[in-house]
Amino acid sequence: TRTLAQNNLMKEIQRMGGRDPVLSTNIKLRIDGLPYASQRPPEDPGVAVYFTYKKQPMVFACDRWDLVQDNIHAIVKTIEALRGIERWGASDMLERAFSGFAALPSPDQMQAETWRDVLQMGNRLPHETDHDVLQEAERNYKLLRSQYHPDRGGSAVAFQTVNEAIEQARRELAR
């Protein structure tokens, strides 16, 4: 039943340390917050649950299944699996998995850095050619790409920033 699915969802969120869950569905509710007993299933059975995890806002959504309770159950199983990852000793994977649910910063929140700053080029000597500078930029890029790769604990934003920086360097120095 839908009530059982909702209760299981709230328990899973609590078990993982989530706080303040809010379940959003297209089910019409009475003033007391309970669903109408005679209500037909909604046309859109999608659900979303919002909660706070380690002081970060999170959301899980599912509309794969035909019934609201099945979509809630899918979210329960997803959270259960993520909790398992933590229990099995790979908790850094849990943090990386949740980083995918965090919002990316808006362009005005990101600092405007030049490709030279991103690729840690430092001060250049006057006699260096564009070719020399580009070779050093490529070396630094390879190191930073490895360091910031999301599969190695880096962030997707930092990885993308490094990739964009080398492209800018290549365009500027390959004239």
C-alpha positions in Angstrom: 0.0 0.0 0.0 0.9 3.6 -0.4 1.0 4.2 3.4 3.4 1.3 3.9 5.7 2.7 1.2 5.6 6.2 2.7 6.4 4.8 6.2 9.3 2.7 4.7 10.6 5.8 2.9 10.6 7.9 6.1 12.4 5.2 8.0 15.1 4.8 5.4 15.7 8.6 5.3 16.0 8.6 9.1 18.3 5.5 9.1 20.8 7.3 6.8 20.8 10.4 8.9 18.5 12.5 6.7 16.3 15.2 8.3 13.1 17.1 7.5 11.7 14.8 4.7 9.0 16.2 2.5 7.2 13.8 0.0 5.7 15.3 -3.1 3.2 13.5 -5.2 0.1 14.3 -7.3 -2.2 12.8 -4.7 -4.8 15.2 -3.4 -4.8 15.5 0.4 -7.4 16.5 2.9 -6.9 19.4 5.3 -5.5 17.0 7.9 -2.8 15.9 5.4 -4.2 12.4 4.7 -5.2 11.4 1.1 -8.9 11.1 0.2 -10.0 7.5 0.6 -12.0 7.3 -2.6 -9.4 9.0 -4.8 -8.4 7.4 -8.1 -4.7 7.1 -8.8 -3.2 10.3 -10.2 -2.5 10.6 -14.0 1.2 11.3 -13.1 2.4 8.8 -10.6 5.8 10.5 -10.2 7.1 11.2 -6.7 9.9 13.3 -5.2 11.3 13.3 -1.7 13.2 16.3 -0.4 15.3 16.1 2.7 18.5 17.4 4.4 21.6 15.2 4.5 24.7 16.4 6.3 23.3 20.0 6.1 22.9 19.7 2.3 19.5 19.8 0.6 18.8 16.6 -1.4 16.1 15.3 -3.7 15.3 11.9 -5.0 12.7 11.6 -7.7 11.1 8.7 -9.6 8.4 8.4 -12.2 9.5 5.0 -13.8 6.5 3.0 -12.4 2.8 3.2 -13.0 1.8 3.6 -9.3 2.8 6.2 -6.8 3.6 3.5 -4.2 5.9 1.7 -6.6 7.8 4.9 -7.3 8.1 5.5 -3.6 9.3 2.0 -3.2 12.0 2.5 -5.9 13.3 5.5 -3.9 13.3 3.4 -0.7 15.4 0.7 -2.4 17.8 3.3 -3.8 18.4 4.9 -0.4 18.7 1.4 1.1 21.4 0.5 -1.5 23.3 3.7 -0.8 23.2 3.0 2.9 24.6 -0.5 2.1 27.5 1.1 0.3 28.3 3.0 3.5 27.9 -0.2 5.7 30.2 -2.2 3.4 33.1 0.1 4.1 33.1 2.2 1.0 31.6 5.4 2.5 33.7 7.7 0.4 31.6 6.3 -2.5 28.5 7.4 -0.7 29.8 11.0 -0.5 30.7 10.9 -4.2 27.3 9.5 -5.1 25.5 12.3 -3.2 27.7 14.9 -4.8 25.8 14.2 -8.0 22.6 15.3 -6.4 24.0 18.7 -5.3 23.3 21.7 -7.4 26.2 23.1 -9.5 27.2 26.7 -8.8 25.7 29.3 -11.1 28.2 31.0 -13.5 28.2 34.2 -11.3 29.1 32.1 -8.2 32.2 30.7 -10.0 35.4 32.8 -9.9 36.6 34.0 -13.2 40.0 32.4 -13.6 42.2 32.5 -16.6 43.5 29.2 -18.1 46.9 30.2 -16.8 45.5 30.3 -13.3 43.6 27.0 -13.6 46.6 25.2 -15.1 49.0 26.7 -12.5 51.3 28.2 -15.0 52.8 30.8 -12.7 55.1 33.6 -14.1 56.5 33.1 -17.6 60.0 34.0 -18.8 60.2 36.5 -21.6 62.2 34.2 -23.9 59.7 31.3 -23.7 57.9 30.6 -27.0 54.2 29.8 -27.2 55.2 26.3 -28.0 57.1 26.0 -24.7 54.3 27.4 -22.8 51.8 25.1 -24.5 53.9 22.0 -23.7 54.0 23.0 -20.0 50.3 23.7 -20.0 49.7 20.2 -21.5 51.9 18.6 -18.7 50.1 20.5 -16.0 46.7 19.6 -17.6 47.5 15.9 -17.5 48.4 16.0 -13.8 45.3 18.2 -12.9 43.0 16.1 -15.0 44.0 13.0 -13.0 43.8 14.8 -9.7 40.3 16.3 -10.4 38.7 13.3 -12.1 35.4 12.5 -10.4 36.2 8.8 -10.4 39.2 9.6 -8.3 37.5 11.7 -5.7 37.6 15.0 -7.6 34.6 17.2 -8.5 32.9 17.3 -11.9 33.0 21.1 -11.8 36.8 21.2 -11.2 37.4 18.5 -13.9 35.3 20.5 -16.4 37.2 23.7 -15.5 40.6 22.1 -16.2 39.3 20.7 -19.5 38.0 24.1 -20.6 41.3 25.7 -19.5 43.5 23.5 -21.8 41.1 24.2 -24.7 41.5 27.9 -24.1 45.3 27.5 -23.9 45.4 25.5 -27.1 43.3 28.1 -29.0 45.4 31.0 -27.7 48.9 29.4 -28.2 48.4 27.5 -31.4 48.0 30.7 -33.5 
